[in-house]
Amino acid sequence: MSDVSSKQIVNETQRRRRELLNKLPSDCVVVIPASREVVRSRDTHFAFRQDSDFFYLTGIQEPNAVLVLAPSHKYQELLFVLPKDPLQEVWHGRRLGCEQAQALSGVDRAYELDQLEPQLLQILNGQQSLYFAFDQHPEHEAMLRRLCKQLADTPKRAKTAPQALCDIRPLLHQMRLIKSPFEQQQMRTAADISAQGMIRAMEITQPGRYEYQIAAELEYVFKWAGAAGPAYGIICGGGENACILHYTENSAPLRDGDLLLIDAGAEYAGYAGDISRTFPVNGVFSQAQRDVYELVLRAQEAVLAAIKPGSSLPELTNIYLRELTIGLLELGVLSGNLTDNLASQACRKYLIHGLGHWLGLDVHDVGYYDEQGTPTKFVAGMVFTVEPGLYFAPDDDSVPAQYRGIGVRIEDDILVTATGYENLTASVPKQIDDIEALMAAAQAKREAKREASSLDQASSLRQNMTEVG
């Protein structure tokens, strides 16, 4: 649950809608639907998650609603919501209704959902362009095309349909790419809660526990701290499971001598955190694990040092590839000279994924990575992940035996500032000495607790024997 006030949310969503309207022609209509509930099995549903574009423009979490923006209409901002219904609300929870939906979103007017089509027929008449998200909400897209056809088929041209159907996402998603100060604060909180969970995971990990137990502790911390829950399926991969990038089975026991790779983040006020850390199950890195881990960390540190306004992900990727290639040659994983290996990008066999991605309302957030072949340059307010990794399959004979089955990823959430960057997840240890110290302290606490419990039991037994005697 976000601790921001409803007034802050209204001010922010009104500002966003005004910004979008200012980018659009006056003779257009924009239609943005909310998400619908999705059946999980028979008469139960998956947990509802709002459409990110709709939430960005309204702050409303209710299903089935529709936002309509019409610059030339007497009400430029209209919201259509489910009607109040005491019986449905007893079974399924409270509905906002028109009055509360209008107050929470700050739109000009709110109507019950059954007024959507009649109102749209009037609003669309005579407008030049209709904007919506292509192929994202099939039922609403079919309805809009049907209404446009109905207007176009009106006898004697008494009414006119929009002549252009346009995808709203390119324009809207470029807006979402730059986070406002309000959004930055929500993302700091999401990152902080994510960090609390990751630190707790390090503290409780020990041989004999299961991957799913660590995942459960993460989710517990996220929710206890005020997040809605995980922003995506938690990845807890012990041993060679770390070499499966989106491993979410989380069913294996954690073995002494293995590494555990966790990729997890909390969703707070709609915004995602996204952290990866890799650490030893028993609290101490072996020499082979140190070799791989230090290489990945060195690559991340080199990338972070180059982040500033005007740089770009391709520039950072070149730094990343160079550092990994140098390190892999040192470890004997690659052979030959640096120039040839860089030219062939030989290291990509072992890193698989890219350096990072945009982060925001979606964990893989929207916005162009390049425009017409030109890489997007960083500007203050962009948030993205930096997540170098190396993955050596257990059966890969091209890798020295001591490194096979090792997977390492280190990921932080980065906000571009006017002068450089802010690491939103810097509180989670990633230096080897710091990780080992944290895990050793947690192990010492467990042992002290067990010892105290044993002393209590022994004392209680002596007391009982004295009383019996």
Summary of the structure (lengths in Angstrom):
residues: 469
radius of gyration: 26.9
end to end distance: 57.9
largest distance: 108.8
contacts: 1521
relative contact order: 0.10
helix: 45%
strand: 18%
